[in-house]
Amino acid sequence: MKKLVKKYEDLRNDKEMLQKENATLKQDNATLKQENETLKQENALLKQNNDRLTTNNDGQNKKLKNSNECVVLHDAISTGLSLPPESLEIIAQPCYTSKLRYRSDYTHNKNRRGVLHSINNSNYQYPTIRIPQQYFDVNEQYSIRICLVTVVNETTQRRYIHPFDLEDIDNEDYNDRYHRAVWFPIQETDIGGIKSFPNLRIVKKKADDLKNYGNFIVFDSSNEDSIPQLSSIKDTIKEFNLEKAQLAFTIGKKTIVNNNITYIVFKQTTIFSEEMIENISRESDVDNVSTESIIVRPRSSSSSICRMYKYAPRNGFTDSYDEMLIFYTNKLKPRKYGELQIKFEFDGPIGHWSASVIDLEVIDQMVSFRIPYFPYSIDKTITVNIIIKQEKRDLELLTFNYIPRIQCPKCQGNSNKHDLSLVYRNNEEVDDDRSMYETSPEIKKSKLELFD
């Protein structure tokens, strides 16, 4: 009898164990099913993109380097992702410096660049944005996507992808010609979150090319909504205000799965530049000059341009409290542009730190102040940003390297002296072929007083 009871209990235990295992298998099966659905959706997106590539009537697919690339539009609500509260900021607006040109103009003249320049900030030559620090994560591979869009249509109240071509003239890998966008990776070299775009060009389309362009696609439409052109090219240009355009800057993220590249676009981060209007009557010879030798400042007098000329030291110990000197190409004019404000700022793995410079001296084109102490203990060189601005303008961002005491003080001291000596070389030249101290004797006098 006891044997029967024990056998019965063993069978019951085995049954319970089998039931638990069965429940676990069901749960695993449900998980696999869910993962399978996700893979199906991803494959559908990739298939859709490949189908579009093979049926592209514009011929642009011949220029694509990787037919496995696709773009997926997302926002914070649909993805469940929490976007950082800070947004992109345009600190130097784009503008044309000459009339827009056709593709044939650039084909016939290889030296012609036709790139966009900046209009509202004399300290930056090209369109420039400020990127929040949250996006400087090398593991996430964030990028800036730039698109050329129309102004808001009065009838539909929507923006459309502009039919003119936007491109980076020096790096074809950045150009996503099928999706009519240019992608710039966010890099650690974008110091202080400042990123300029010196090689952006807009290429105008001729009437026949416009006629064959097809429908106007709504900018960042999840359903790829579009609207047909009007019967005549003249009416189309008027309806969509094609003589005007804007740049749209958006944060994106690059993902690679099974050698398939997908760009996730965060629509809520998009910001638009001011309107760019083509002036047919305006001509400029700057098209034929390299970017290293031109400075174009529309709507800005030469007296308002204030660039950093030299500064030193650029390195120092965390507790050295050295004096820093900055020389500018023009007078700072506090009465006109506001009092000068200087702040040292650092945001890194050891913490966030900022310190405003309180006691600073401004003499015409020269600024002097004491470098603040760095509060953290460090065992390697730390680079911090020096943010300089006046009430009515932002000045050039500078950097300073804090050096730990464990390094050779004698070597670093010599390095600092070497940097300082660069500022005081009388043979440094400015744009008008005279030394800076010849054009500004008050700086030379101030320099000598500091060493009395």
C-alpha positions in Angstrom: 0.0 0.0 0.0 2.8 2.4 0.9 4.5 1.7 -2.4 1.3 2.6 -4.2 1.0 5.8 -2.3 4.6 6.8 -3.0 4.2 5.9 -6.6 1.1 8.1 -6.8 2.9 11.0 -5.2 5.8 10.6 -7.6 3.4 10.7 -10.5 1.7 13.8 -9.2 5.1 15.5 -8.8 6.1 14.6 -12.3 2.8 15.9 -13.6 3.3 19.3 -11.8 6.8 19.5 -13.1 5.6 18.8 -16.6 2.9 21.5 -16.3 5.5 24.0 -15.2 7.8 23.1 -18.0 4.9 23.4 -20.4 4.1 26.9 -19.1 7.7 27.9 -19.6 7.7 26.6 -23.1 4.5 28.5 -23.9 6.1 31.7 -22.5 9.3 31.1 -24.6 7.2 30.5 -27.6 5.3 33.7 -27.1 8.6 35.6 -26.8 9.9 34.0 -30.0 6.7 34.9 -31.8 7.0 38.5 -30.7 10.6 38.6 -31.8 9.6 37.1 -35.1 7.0 39.8 -35.6 9.6 42.5 -35.0 12.0 40.9 -37.5 9.2 40.8 -40.0 8.5 44.5 -39.6 12.2 45.3 -40.0 12.4 43.1 -43.1 9.3 44.8 -44.5 11.0 48.2 -44.0 14.1 47.0 -45.7 12.1 45.5 -48.6 10.1 48.6 -49.0 13.3 50.7 -49.2 14.9 48.3 -51.7 11.8 48.3 -53.9 11.9 52.1 -53.9 15.5 52.0 -54.9 14.9 49.8 -57.8 12.0 51.9 -59.1 13.7 55.3 -58.6 12.7 57.3 -61.8 15.2 60.0 -61.0 18.3 58.0 -61.7 19.7 58.9 -58.4 20.0 55.3 -57.3 23.0 54.9 -59.5 24.8 57.3 -57.1 24.0 55.4 -54.0 26.9 53.5 -52.4 24.8 51.2 -50.3 21.4 50.1 -51.4 20.7 48.6 -47.9 20.3 52.0 -46.3 16.9 53.3 -45.2 15.5 56.0 -43.1 12.9 55.5 -40.4 11.0 58.4 -38.9 10.4 58.4 -35.2 9.3 60.7 -32.5 9.4 60.4 -28.7 5.8 59.2 -28.5 5.9 56.5 -31.1 9.2 55.0 -30.0 8.9 55.4 -26.2 12.3 57.0 -26.3 12.9 60.0 -24.0 14.6 62.8 -25.9 16.9 65.2 -24.1 15.2 68.5 -23.1 17.8 70.6 -24.8 17.4 71.2 -28.5 19.6 72.2 -31.5 20.3 75.9 -31.9 21.3 77.7 -35.1 24.0 80.3 -34.1 25.0 81.2 -37.7 22.2 81.4 -40.2 22.9 80.2 -43.8 22.7 82.6 -46.8 23.5 82.8 -50.5 26.6 84.8 -51.6 25.8 84.7 -55.3 23.0 83.6 -57.6 22.3 79.9 -57.5 23.9 77.9 -60.3 23.0 74.8 -62.4 24.9 71.5 -62.3 26.5 72.4 -65.7 28.0 75.5 -64.3 30.0 73.4 -61.8 30.9 70.8 -64.4 32.4 73.4 -66.7 34.2 75.2 -63.8 35.7 72.8 -61.4 37.1 75.6 -59.2 33.6 77.0 -58.6 32.4 76.1 -55.1 29.1 78.0 -54.5 28.9 77.0 -50.9 26.6 78.6 -48.3 27.9 81.2 -45.9 26.6 82.6 -42.7 24.7 85.9 -42.3 24.0 86.8 -38.7 27.2 85.9 -36.7 30.4 87.6 -37.8 32.4 85.0 -35.8 31.4 82.1 -38.1 32.0 82.0 -41.8 29.6 79.2 -42.6 26.2 77.8 -41.3 26.8 76.7 -37.7 24.7 75.0 -35.0 25.1 74.2 -31.4 24.5 70.6 -30.4 23.4 69.5 -26.9 26.1 67.6 -25.0 23.8 64.6 -24.7 24.3 63.7 -28.3 28.1 63.4 -28.0 28.0 59.6 -27.4 30.3 57.6 -29.7 28.5 54.4 -28.9 25.2 55.8 -30.2 26.5 57.2 -33.5 24.4 60.3 -33.5 24.4 62.4 -36.7 23.0 65.7 -38.0 20.7 65.4 -40.9 20.3 68.5 -43.1 17.6 68.8 -45.7 16.6 71.6 -48.1 12.9 72.3 -47.7 10.4 74.8 -49.1 8.9 77.5 -47.0 5.4 76.7 -45.6 2.9 76.5 -48.4 0.0 78.9 -47.9 -2.6 76.5 -49.2 -1.6 73.3 -47.4 0.3 74.8 -44.5 3.1 72.2 -45.0 6.7 72.1 -46.0 8.0 70.0 -48.9 11.3 68.7 -49.9 12.8 71.3 -52.1 13.6 70.1 -55.7 17.0 71.8 -55.8 19.9 69.6 -54.8 21.7 70.0 -51.4 25.1 68.4 -51.2 28.5 68.3 -49.4 31.0 69.1 -52.1 34.0 67.5 -50.4 32.6 64.3 -49.0 30.2 62.3 -51.2 29.8 59.7 -48.4 27.7 62.3 -46.5 25.3 62.8 -49.4 22.1 60.7 -49.2 20.9 61.6 -52.7 18.0 59.2 -52.7 16.4 60.6 -49.5 17.6 64.1 -50.5 19.6 64.7 -47.3 23.1 65.2 -46.1 24.3 63.3 -43.0 27.1 64.6 -40.8 28.4 62.4 -38.0 28.6 64.1 -34.6 32.3 63.9 -33.6 34.4 64.5 -30.6 36.2 67.2 -32.6 33.1 69.3 -32.6 34.4 71.3 -29.6 31.9 72.8 -27.2 29.0 71.3 -29.3 29.7 73.8 -32.1 29.5 72.3 -35.6 30.0 74.3 -38.8 29.2 73.2 -42.3 31.7 74.8 -44.7 31.0 72.6 -47.8 27.2 72.8 -48.2 26.1 73.7 -51.7 22.6 74.2 -53.4 22.4 73.3 -57.1 19.6 74.8 -59.0 17.5 72.8 -61.5 16.7 73.8 -65.0 13.1 74.0 -66.2 13.2 70.6 -67.9 14.7 69.0 -64.8 12.0 70.5 -62.7 9.3 69.2 -65.0 10.7 65.7 -64.7 11.2 66.0 -60.9 7.7 64.5 -60.1 5.5 65.1 -57.1 6.5 67.3 -54.2 7.0 65.1 -51.2 5.9 66.4 -47.8 8.9 66.9 -45.5 9.2 64.1 -42.9 5.8 62.6 -43.7 5.4 59.1 -42.2 3.2 58.1 -45.1 5.3 59.9 -47.8 2.4 62.2 -48.6 3.0 64.2 -51.8 1.3 66.7 -54.1 1.6 66.9 -57.9 3.1 69.8 -59.7 0.9 72.4 -61.5 0.5 72.4 -65.3 3.2 74.9 -65.9 6.7 75.2 -64.4 6.1 78.9 -63.8 3.0 78.2 -61.8 4.8 75.4 -59.8 7.7 77.8 -58.9 5.1 80.4 -57.8 2.9 77.9 -55.9 5.8 76.3 -53.9 7.8 79.6 -53.6 10.9 77.9 -55.0 12.9 81.1 -55.0 12.9 80.7 -51.2 14.3 77.8 -49.2 15.2 76.7 -45.7 17.6 74.3 -44.2 16.2 71.7 -41.8 18.5 70.3 -39.1 17.6 67.1 -37.3 19.2 64.6 -34.9 19.4 61.1 -36.3 21.0 57.9 -35.2 22.8 55.3 -37.3 22.1 51.6 -36.6 23.6 48.6 -38.4 21.9 45.2 -38.3 23.1 42.4 -40.6 25.0 44.9 -42.7 21.8 46.9 -43.2 22.1 50.5 -42.3 19.1 52.3 -40.9 18.9 56.0 -39.9 16.4 56.7 -37.1 15.3 60.3 -37.4 14.0 62.1 -34.3 11.4 64.4 -35.8 10.9 66.4 -32.7 14.5 67.7 -32.8 14.1 69.4 -36.1 14.8 73.1 -36.4 14.5 75.3 -39.4 16.9 78.1 -40.6 15.7 81.5 -41.6 14.5 81.8 -45.2 17.1 82.0 -47.9 16.1 84.1 -50.9 17.9 84.0 -54.2 19.0 87.5 -55.5 19.4 87.1 -59.2 21.2 90.4 -59.6 23.8 89.7 -57.0 27.0 88.2 -58.4 30.2 87.3 -56.5 33.6 86.1 -57.4 34.0 84.1 -54.3 32.7 81.0 -56.1 36.1 80.5 -57.6 38.1 80.9 -54.4 39.0 78.2 -52.0 37.4 78.2 -48.5 40.8 78.8 -46.9 41.2 82.3 -48.5 37.7 83.9 -48.4 35.7 85.6 -45.7 32.3 86.6 -46.8 30.2 88.6 -44.3 26.9 89.7 -45.8 25.1 92.5 -43.9 28.0 92.9 -41.5 30.4 95.8 -41.5 34.1 95.1 -41.0 34.1 97.0 -37.7 31.7 94.4 -36.2 34.0 91.4 -37.0 35.9 90.5 -33.9 38.0 87.3 -34.2 40.5 85.9 -31.8 44.0 86.6 -33.0 46.2 84.9 -30.4 45.8 83.7 -26.8 48.1 82.2 -24.2 48.7 80.1 -22.1 46.7 77.2 -23.5 48.0 74.7 -20.8 48.4 75.0 -17.1 48.2 73.1 -13.8 44.8 72.8 -12.0 46.0 75.2 -9.3 48.4 77.5 -11.0 46.1 80.6 -11.3 48.1 81.8 -14.3 47.2 85.0 -16.2 45.6 84.5 -19.6 45.9 87.1 -22.4 43.6 87.1 -25.4 44.1 89.4 -28.4 41.3 90.1 -30.9 41.5 91.6 -34.4 39.2 94.5 -33.5 38.3 96.4 -30.4 35.7 94.8 -28.2 33.7 98.0 -27.6 31.8 97.2 -24.4 29.6 100.3 -24.7 28.4 99.1 -28.1 28.2 95.3 -27.7 27.9 95.0 -23.9 30.2 93.9 -21.1 32.5 90.9 -21.7 31.6 87.7 -20.0 33.9 84.7 -19.7 33.1 81.3 -18.3 35.2 78.1 -18.1 33.0 75.0 -18.5 33.6 71.3 -18.4 31.2 68.3 -18.8 32.8 64.9 -18.5 32.8 61.6 -16.7 34.3 63.1 -13.6 31.6 65.6 -13.3 30.2 68.9 -14.5 32.0 72.2 -13.6 31.7 75.8 -14.6 33.4 78.9 -13.3 32.8 82.5 -14.4 35.7 84.9 -14.6 35.0 87.8 -12.2 38.1 90.0 -12.3 38.9 90.6 -16.0 40.5 93.6 -17.8 39.6 94.8 -21.3 41.9 97.2 -23.1 40.7 97.8 -26.6 41.6 94.5 -28.4 43.2 92.8 -25.4 41.6 90.8 -22.5 43.5 89.6 -19.4 42.3 87.6 -16.5 43.3 84.9 -14.0 42.6 81.2 -15.0 40.3 79.7 -12.4 41.3 76.6 -10.4 40.0 73.3 -11.6 38.3 71.6 -8.6 38.8 67.9 -9.5 41.8 65.7 -9.0 43.0 64.5 -12.4 45.7 62.1 -13.6 45.6 63.1 -17.3 45.2 66.3 -19.3 41.6 67.7 -19.3 40.3 70.1 -21.9 37.7 72.6 -20.9 35.8 75.2 -23.0 36.2 78.9 -22.6 32.8 80.5 -23.5 33.2 84.2 -24.3 30.3 86.5 -25.2 29.0 90.0 -25.0 25.4 91.0 -24.6 24.9 91.6 -28.3 27.2 88.9 -29.8 28.9 85.6 -29.1 32.7 85.5 -29.5 34.8 82.6 -30.6 34.9 79.5 -28.4 38.3 78.8 -27.0 39.8 75.8 -25.1 42.2 75.4 -22.2 44.1 72.2 -21.0 44.4 71.5 -17.3 47.5 69.4 -16.6 48.0 67.2 -13.6 50.9 67.8 -11.3 52.2 64.3 -11.9 53.6 65.4 -15.2 56.9 67.1 -15.5 56.5 70.7 -14.3 59.6 71.9 -16.0 58.4 70.5 -19.4 54.9 71.9 -19.0 56.3 75.2 -17.8 58.4 75.5 -21.0 55.3 74.6 -23.0 53.3 77.4 -21.5 56.1 79.9 -22.0 56.4 78.8 -25.6 52.6 79.4 -26.1 52.9 82.8 -24.5 55.8 83.7 -26.7 53.7 83.1 -29.8 51.4 86.0 -28.7 54.2 88.4 -28.4 56.0 87.8 -31.7 56.1 91.1 -33.5 56.4 89.5 -36.9 52.9 87.9 -36.9 50.9 89.2 -39.8 47.3 90.3 -40.2 45.1 90.6 -43.3 46.6 94.0 -44.4 50.2 92.7 -44.3 51.2 94.7 -41.2 52.0 93.2 -37.9 49.2 93.4 -35.3 51.2 95.6 -33.1 51.9 98.1 -35.9 48.1 98.4 -36.5 47.4 98.5 -32.8 50.1 100.4 -30.8 47.8 100.4 -27.8 48.2 96.6 -27.6 51.9 96.9 -27.7 51.9 99.4 -24.9 49.6 97.3 -22.8 51.8 94.2 -23.4 54.9 96.1 -22.2 53.1 97.4 -19.1 52.2 93.8 -18.1 55.8 92.8 -17.9 57.1 95.9 -16.0 
